Amino acid sequence: MEQRGGNRRGQGELEAQVLTALRAAQEPVPAAWVLERLGGTLAYTTVVTILTRLHTKGVVTRRRAGRSFAWTAATGEAGLAAHRMRRVLDGESDREAVLASFVSSLPRQDEELLRRLLLEAGDDAPAGSGDV
C-alpha cells in the first residue's frame, strides 16, 4: 500500500517521527497535535493507531483528556530501537546463538562499548542478583 505522492515510509519510520513530535511537546498532547506536526497526508486514525501501538510497546504514555487521550513520549528513539531488538531476540529459540552472532558481528568500538555498558550494569545490580 503506497502513501499519496508515491513515498512509502520504511518500517518504524512513522513511529520514529511520532516520537520526535512527542518529544518536542512541552506537555502531554492530543493526537491532533501530533498529526499537525507531522503534516503530509496522514489520516488522524493512522496517527492514533501509531500512538496506540507505541503505548502497547511502553514507548509512550497516555492520560485521559475528555473523550480522548493526551500522549507523552516515555522514551526516545533509542528506547524504541531497544524494544525492537528485544522483540527479535524473544522470537528466537536459541538466544545464546543469536547474541553470540550479534556480538561477533559488532565493530570493535561497539563491542568495547557493549562490554563497558554490561560492566556498569553489573555494578548497579543488587548484591547477589544474577549470580547462580
Secondary structure by P-SEA (a helix, b strand, c coil): cccccccccccaaaaaaaaaaaaaccccccaaaaaaaacccccaaaaaaaaaaaaaacccccccccccbbbbbcccaaaaaaaaaaaaaaacccaaaaaaaaaaaccaaaaaaaaaaaaaaaaacccccccc
